[in-house]
Amino acid sequence: MIELSVGAARVAFSTREGGVSKGPYESLNLGILTEDDPQAVAENRARLAGQAGLDAAMAMGRQVHGTDIKHWTGSPGAPLEEVDGHSTSLPGLALTVLAADCYPVALAAEDRVAMLHCGWRGLAGGIIERGAEGFDAPPVAVVGPGIGACCYEVGDEVSRAFEGIPGALAGRMLDLRAVADHLLRATGIEDVRHVDLCTSCRSDLFFSHRRDQGVTGRQAGLVWLEKT
């Protein structure tokens, strides 16, 4: 797990290491909607919480590549809502998104945090802008591992969505990290930090939907306010 301290917040990005899953989901697969053994996924999630030192449930949603954001004011429950972003001011509640090439983007201030699931559709639809709206002053942003421009060839529909962003496209290769960085700074966020690792290149560390042709696990991005 990759961890960072950002003021009163903690940000973490899981890797595929340290779990119990087998085969294409080896080993710390966190995706319950994959074809992995659900008991293995439950154990992996418990291990992740233990590694992060979390004593509360992780707040999650049913991700649909949209731009809806849920603001959490209490403990998580079932069923999961269809959201691709989360925010909270509650200490100790870990906002969590799952990904296997998309970018987990954390926003952190002293009294509020947000976690966003940023694929191309969400970025084009304005999830970054919606996530930043909830903060009284610009937060710190941390962009986690995701598929790099080295590995992300796209078609015309996707290219058109980002053709106005400097550095986003080199022919048919799309740099989603550059897109996220540009959109974050356009909202007024000046402190943008990157865990610059490509999920497709690093098969030793990450699951990748594109590299593994859809048969793969999921890693997580988490952010939470530390308890005082």
JOBEL-V33256 format. One record per run of one state. SS is the DSSP state (H for helix, E for strand, L for the rest). FROM is the first residue (numbers start at 0). TO is the last residue. If there is no record, write none. Layout:
# JOBEL-V33256
ss->SS from->FROM to->TO
ss->SS from->FROM to->TO
This chain:
# JOBEL-V33256
ss->L from->0 to->0
ss->E from->1 to->5
ss->L from->6 to->7
ss->E from->8 to->12
ss->L from->13 to->21
ss->H from->22 to->24
ss->L from->25 to->36
ss->H from->37 to->51
ss->L from->52 to->56
ss->E from->57 to->58
ss->L from->59 to->67
ss->E from->68 to->71
ss->L from->72 to->83
ss->E from->84 to->87
ss->L from->88 to->89
ss->E from->90 to->90
ss->L from->91 to->92
ss->E from->93 to->98
ss->L from->99 to->101
ss->E from->102 to->107
ss->L from->108 to->111
ss->E from->112 to->117
ss->L from->118 to->118
ss->H from->119 to->124
ss->L from->125 to->125
ss->H from->126 to->132
ss->L from->133 to->138
ss->E from->139 to->142
ss->L from->143 to->144
ss->E from->145 to->145
ss->L from->146 to->151
ss->E from->152 to->152
ss->L from->153 to->154
ss->H from->155 to->161
ss->L from->162 to->167
ss->E from->168 to->169
ss->L from->170 to->171
ss->E from->172 to->173
ss->L from->174 to->174
ss->H from->175 to->185
ss->L from->186 to->190
ss->E from->191 to->193
ss->L from->194 to->196
ss->E from->197 to->197
ss->L from->198 to->217
ss->E from->218 to->224
ss->L from->225 to->227
